[in-house]
Amino acid sequence: MRKRELEAVVVYGDSTLGNPDLTYVVGGTVVRGGVFFKRVGEEPVLIVGGPDIATAQAYNRVKKVCTYTEFGLEKLVMQYGHGKAFPHFLAKILKENGVNGNVTLSGRNDISTGLDLASHLSQLGYKVVGENSPTLIEFLRETKGPDELEEMRRVARKTGKVVDSILDILRDLKCKRGHLAVGGKPATIGLVKKLISEKLLAEGLREPEGTIFAQGSSAIPVHNMGIPGQRLKEGKLIIFDIFPQAESSYWCDMTRSFVLGRADAKTKRIYEAVYAAQTETSDYLHAGVTCEEAMNKACDVVERHGYRTVRDVYSGKAEEVPSGLTHTLGHGVGLTIGERPHLTFGNNESLKEMNVVTVEPGIYIPTYGGARIEDTVAITPKGTENLTKVEKNVELT
């Protein structure tokens, strides 16, 4: 805080849902959110509604947990009205703690209400300042503590269990009247995704952003979720990208690509290039490697196998790359599914120990299909720890 010339940090929100900064400082989920306040050199305070205080205290992230009533919010509501009391409430906290210097506001909230809150606090005499990314809380979230990493291992194990069970089902598909079937029903993308959802639910995982299960050319564009009514076919490349969230709010991200039955030579060539890029780049990562160096490594491998990469676009050699590796290498994972650090061109920040990132190169051929292999890995003193330990085979037989 001193390095950033901040006297106080306020993290707030009416829920921890979709609010990773607040979830981080609270230590877990609180249904109705709250206000986290910290003055430089002093212990933080967490203020929540009465019904949430036991939950907040149980996380034990913040030692001093109080209620809105203890800080007189109800009296301020009666004085200023429900819609205008909150800036006076924050001003009361700042005043009682002797804050005179720069204050920054954090937490994912509506930008209009955030600007309005900052304006009101400024009118009340407080120096509200913005921060360039990474903000203080983003910086803290970027490296995981031992407890966070252990929770992410747990989520990854559960995710792997779901993926393994789906792969087992797909191996056992029966051919009925010339079509693949599951339990006597046509094996469609929609049916498989229904099974995925059921198995995630059984493991206590949710899929707020869905799951990608796409076959053949329908896997392009890259984030196409799949066509529910499409029947599974042997020999067609399938991209299975699963990114569930646990009740703790931590995420996992993993992709496997394969064909049902035997793969032809073209598919094998695509898969082998992706597998080499994913394996060699994962082995290359360690603390001190820059995000751009990691991206370049993946491109080197893909281009060595004869495919184009998005490096041509970043370098100005091409307006677009219609086939090959068309996206960047990966991103951070934690309380969101796409956070710092970002493994891409133009990012010369170095990886740090206890970063958790995805390594997910892919190769895509329009009208044909594509393959992507993705693991969530932790950067450790020894290199990388793969959290997503599920087999990688082009043929599912």
C-alpha positions in Angstrom: 0.0 0.0 0.0 2.8 2.4 0.8 4.5 1.7 -2.5 1.3 2.6 -4.2 0.8 5.7 -2.0 -2.5 4.4 -0.7 -3.6 5.1 2.8 -6.7 3.0 2.7 -8.4 0.3 0.5 -12.1 -0.4 0.4 -13.4 -3.5 -1.3 -17.2 -3.7 -1.5 -20.1 -5.3 -3.2 -23.7 -6.5 -2.5 -22.5 -10.1 -3.2 -19.4 -12.1 -3.5 -20.9 -13.7 -6.6 -19.1 -12.5 -9.7 -16.9 -10.3 -7.3 -13.5 -12.1 -7.1 -11.8 -9.2 -5.2 -14.4 -9.3 -2.5 -14.3 -13.1 -2.4 -10.5 -13.0 -2.0 -10.4 -10.6 0.9 -13.4 -12.2 2.7 -11.9 -15.7 2.2 -15.1 -17.3 0.8 -18.6 -16.5 -0.3 -21.0 -14.2 1.5 -24.5 -14.1 0.1 -25.1 -10.4 0.6 -21.5 -9.2 0.3 -20.1 -6.6 2.5 -17.4 -3.9 3.0 -13.7 -4.7 3.6 -11.7 -1.8 4.9 -7.9 -1.7 5.5 -5.8 1.3 6.5 -2.1 1.1 5.8 -0.2 -0.5 8.8 -3.4 -1.6 10.5 -5.5 -4.7 10.7 -8.5 -4.9 8.3 -12.1 -4.8 9.2 -14.9 -6.7 7.4 -18.5 -5.4 7.7 -21.4 -7.6 6.7 -25.1 -7.9 7.3 -26.3 -9.6 10.5 -27.4 -12.9 8.8 -23.9 -13.2 7.2 -21.7 -12.6 10.2 -21.3 -16.2 11.3 -20.3 -17.2 7.8 -17.8 -14.4 7.4 -16.3 -15.2 10.8 -15.9 -18.9 10.0 -13.6 -18.1 7.1 -11.1 -16.5 9.6 -9.5 -14.5 6.8 -10.3 -11.2 8.7 -10.1 -11.2 12.4 -12.4 -8.2 13.0 -15.8 -8.9 11.5 -18.6 -6.5 12.4 -22.2 -5.8 11.3 -23.6 -2.8 9.4 -25.7 -2.1 12.5 -22.5 -1.7 14.7 -21.4 1.0 12.2 -24.7 2.8 12.3 -25.9 2.1 8.7 -29.6 2.1 9.6 -29.3 5.6 11.2 -27.7 6.9 8.0 -30.4 5.3 5.9 -33.0 7.2 7.9 -31.0 10.4 7.6 -30.1 10.3 3.9 -32.4 7.8 2.4 -31.7 4.2 1.2 -30.2 5.2 -2.1 -27.8 7.9 -0.8 -26.7 6.5 2.6 -23.8 4.3 1.4 -21.2 7.0 0.6 -21.9 8.6 4.0 -21.5 5.1 5.5 -18.0 4.8 3.9 -17.1 8.3 4.8 -18.0 7.5 8.5 -15.6 4.5 8.4 -12.8 6.6 6.9 -13.3 9.4 9.3 -13.4 7.2 12.4 -10.2 5.6 11.2 -8.4 8.9 10.6 -8.0 8.5 6.9 -6.8 11.7 5.2 -4.7 10.3 2.2 -5.5 8.4 -1.0 -8.3 5.9 -0.9 -8.9 3.3 -3.6 -12.2 1.4 -4.3 -12.1 -2.3 -5.4 -14.6 -5.0 -6.2 -16.6 -5.7 -9.3 -19.5 -3.4 -9.3 -21.6 -1.5 -11.8 -19.3 1.2 -13.2 -21.9 3.9 -13.0 -22.6 3.4 -9.4 -18.9 3.1 -8.7 -18.3 6.5 -10.3 -21.2 8.0 -8.4 -19.8 6.6 -5.1 -16.3 8.0 -5.9 -17.8 11.4 -6.7 -19.8 11.5 -3.5 -16.7 10.6 -1.4 -14.7 13.3 -3.1 -17.4 15.8 -2.3 -17.2 14.7 1.3 -13.5 15.5 1.3 -11.8 12.1 0.6 -9.1 11.6 -2.1 -10.5 8.7 -4.1 -7.9 7.4 -6.7 -8.0 4.8 -9.4 -5.4 2.2 -10.0 -3.9 0.8 -13.2 -4.1 -2.9 -13.7 -2.9 -4.8 -11.8 -4.7 -3.2 -8.9 -3.5 -4.0 -5.4 -6.1 -6.8 -5.0 -5.4 -8.1 -8.5 -1.7 -8.2 -7.6 -2.4 -10.2 -4.4 -4.7 -12.6 -6.2 -2.2 -13.3 -9.0 -0.1 -15.6 -6.8 -1.8 -18.3 -4.8 -1.3 -19.2 -1.2 -0.9 -22.8 -0.1 -4.5 -23.1 0.9 -5.7 -21.7 -2.4 -3.5 -24.0 -4.4 -4.7 -27.0 -2.4 -8.3 -26.0 -3.1 -7.5 -25.7 -6.8 -6.0 -29.2 -6.7 -9.2 -30.4 -5.1 -11.4 -28.8 -7.8 -9.1 -30.2 -10.5 -9.4 -33.7 -9.1 -13.2 -33.5 -9.2 -13.1 -32.1 -12.7 -10.8 -34.9 -13.8 -13.1 -37.4 -12.3 -16.0 -36.0 -14.3 -14.0 -36.0 -17.5 -12.8 -39.6 -17.0 -16.3 -40.8 -16.4 -17.5 -39.1 -19.7 -14.6 -40.6 -21.6 -15.6 -44.0 -20.3 -19.2 -43.6 -21.5 -18.0 -42.5 -24.9 -15.7 -45.5 -25.2 -18.7 -47.8 -24.6 -21.0 -46.2 -27.2 -23.1 -48.8 -29.1 -23.9 -48.7 -32.7 -27.7 -49.0 -33.3 -29.1 -49.0 -36.8 -25.9 -47.3 -38.1 -25.8 -44.7 -35.4 -24.0 -44.4 -32.1 -26.3 -44.6 -29.0 -26.2 -44.2 -25.2 -28.6 -46.3 -23.3 -30.7 -46.9 -26.4 -30.9 -43.2 -27.2 -29.1 -41.4 -30.1 -25.7 -40.1 -28.9 -26.0 -36.4 -29.5 -23.9 -33.5 -28.3 -26.9 -32.4 -26.2 -27.2 -35.8 -24.5 -23.5 -35.8 -23.7 -23.6 -32.3 -22.3 -26.6 -33.3 -20.1 -24.5 -36.2 -18.7 -21.6 -33.7 -18.1 -23.9 -31.4 -16.1 -25.3 -34.2 -14.0 -21.8 -35.5 -13.1 -20.6 -32.0 -12.3 -23.5 -31.5 -10.0 -22.8 -34.8 -8.3 -19.3 -33.6 -7.6 -20.5 -30.3 -6.1 -19.3 -28.3 -9.2 -21.3 -25.8 -11.3 -20.8 -24.5 -14.8 -21.7 -20.8 -14.8 -20.4 -20.4 -18.3 -21.4 -23.7 -19.7 -19.2 -26.5 -21.2 -17.8 -26.8 -24.7 -18.4 -30.1 -26.4 -18.1 -29.5 -30.1 -17.6 -31.9 -33.1 -15.9 -31.3 -36.4 -16.3 -27.9 -38.1 -18.8 -26.8 -35.4 -15.7 -26.4 -33.0 -14.9 -23.3 -35.0 -15.1 -20.5 -33.9 -13.0 -21.6 -30.9 -15.6 -21.0 -28.2 -18.5 -22.5 -30.0 -20.3 -24.5 -27.4 -21.4 -27.3 -29.7 -24.7 -28.1 -31.6 -27.1 -29.9 -29.2 -28.9 -32.0 -31.9 -25.8 -33.0 -33.7 -25.2 -36.8 -33.6 -21.7 -38.1 -32.6 -19.8 -39.7 -35.4 -16.7 -41.8 -35.5 -13.5 -40.3 -36.8 -14.6 -36.7 -36.2 -12.5 -34.5 -34.0 -14.2 -33.5 -30.8 -13.1 -30.6 -28.5 -14.2 -31.1 -24.9 -13.4 -28.0 -22.9 -14.7 -28.0 -19.3 -14.3 -25.1 -16.9 -16.4 -25.6 -13.7 -16.4 -23.6 -10.5 -16.6 -25.0 -7.0 -18.7 -23.6 -4.2 -15.5 -22.0 -2.8 -15.6 -19.9 -6.1 -12.3 -21.4 -7.4 -12.3 -22.6 -11.0 -10.6 -25.3 -13.0 -10.0 -25.3 -16.8 -9.2 -28.3 -18.9 -9.6 -29.4 -22.6 -9.2 -32.7 -24.2 -9.5 -33.4 -27.9 -10.1 -36.8 -29.6 -12.0 -38.9 -32.1 -14.3 -41.8 -31.4 -12.7 -44.8 -32.9 -9.8 -44.4 -35.3 -8.3 -41.2 -36.5 -7.2 -40.5 -40.1 -3.7 -39.2 -41.0 -4.8 -35.5 -41.2 -6.3 -35.7 -37.7 -3.2 -37.4 -36.3 -1.0 -34.7 -37.8 -3.1 -31.9 -36.2 -3.2 -33.7 -32.9 0.5 -34.5 -32.8 1.4 -30.8 -33.4 -1.0 -29.6 -30.6 0.3 -32.3 -28.3 3.9 -31.3 -28.9 3.2 -27.6 -28.4 1.3 -28.2 -25.2 3.9 -30.6 -23.8 7.0 -28.6 -24.8 5.6 -25.3 -23.7 4.5 -26.7 -20.3 8.0 -28.1 -19.8 9.4 -24.7 -20.7 7.5 -22.7 -18.1 9.1 -21.6 -14.9 9.4 -18.5 -12.7 11.2 -15.8 -14.6 10.0 -16.8 -18.1 8.0 -13.9 -19.5 4.5 -14.4 -20.8 5.5 -13.4 -24.3 8.4 -15.9 -24.2 5.9 -18.6 -23.3 3.7 -17.5 -26.2 6.6 -17.5 -28.6 7.6 -21.0 -27.5 4.2 -22.4 -28.4 4.3 -20.7 -31.8 7.7 -22.1 -32.5 6.5 -25.6 -32.0 3.3 -25.2 -34.0 5.2 -23.5 -36.9 7.8 -26.3 -36.8 4.9 -28.7 -37.6 3.9 -26.7 -40.6 1.0 -24.6 -39.3 0.5 -20.9 -39.1 0.1 -19.0 -35.8 -1.4 -15.8 -34.6 2.2 -14.5 -34.3 1.8 -13.4 -37.9 -1.0 -11.0 -36.9 0.9 -9.6 -33.9 4.1 -9.1 -36.0 2.1 -7.3 -38.8 2.8 -10.0 -41.4 -0.9 -10.8 -41.8 -4.3 -9.2 -41.2 -5.6 -12.5 -39.9 -4.7 -16.2 -39.6 -7.7 -18.3 -40.7 -6.2 -21.6 -39.7 -3.6 -23.0 -37.4 -3.0 -21.6 -33.9 -5.5 -18.6 -33.9 -5.5 -17.6 -30.3 -3.1 -16.9 -27.4 -1.5 -19.5 -25.2 -3.3 -19.2 -21.9 -4.4 -17.2 -18.9 -4.5 -17.2 -15.1 -7.0 -19.2 -13.2 -8.3 -18.7 -9.7 -11.3 -16.9 -8.5 -12.1 -16.1 -12.2 -11.6 -18.2 -15.3 -9.5 -15.6 -17.1 -7.3 -13.5 -14.9 -3.7 -12.4 -14.7 -1.1 -13.4 -15.9 -2.0 -13.6 -19.6 0.3 -15.7 -21.7 0.3 -13.6 -24.8 2.3 -11.3 -27.1 3.1 -7.8 -25.7 3.1 -9.0 -22.1 6.7 -8.9 -20.8 5.8 -9.6 -17.2 7.6 -12.6 -15.8 5.8 -15.7 -14.4 6.1 -15.9 -10.6 6.1 -18.9 -8.3 2.5 -19.8 -7.3 1.0 -18.4 -10.5 -1.7 -20.8 -11.8 -2.2 -20.6 -15.5 -3.6 -22.5 -18.4 -1.5 -23.9 -21.3 -3.9 -24.4 -24.1 -2.5 -24.4 -27.7 -4.9 -25.4 -30.5 -4.9 -25.9 -34.2 -8.1 -25.3 -36.2 -8.8 -26.0 -39.9 -12.0 -24.3 -41.2 -14.7 -26.8 -42.6 -12.7 -29.6 -41.0 -12.3 -29.1 -37.3 -9.7 -28.6 -34.7 -7.9 -29.9 -31.6 -7.0 -28.1 -28.4 -5.3 -29.6 -25.3 -5.4 -27.6 -22.1 -4.1 -28.1 -18.6 -4.2 -25.9 -15.6 -0.7 -25.7 -14.2 0.9 -24.1 -11.1 4.3 -22.5 -11.4 6.5 -24.0 -8.7 10.2 -23.8 -7.7 10.8 -26.9 -9.8 8.9 -25.8 -12.9 5.2 -26.7 -13.3 2.7 -28.8 -11.5 -0.1 -30.1 -13.7 -3.3 -30.0 -11.8 -5.4 -31.6 -14.5 -4.2 -35.1 -14.8 -6.4 -36.7 -17.4 -5.1 -38.9 -20.3 -4.3 -37.3 -23.6 -5.0 -39.6 -26.6 -6.3 -38.8 -30.1 -8.2 -42.0 -30.4 -10.9 -42.9 -27.9 -11.3 -46.7 -28.3 
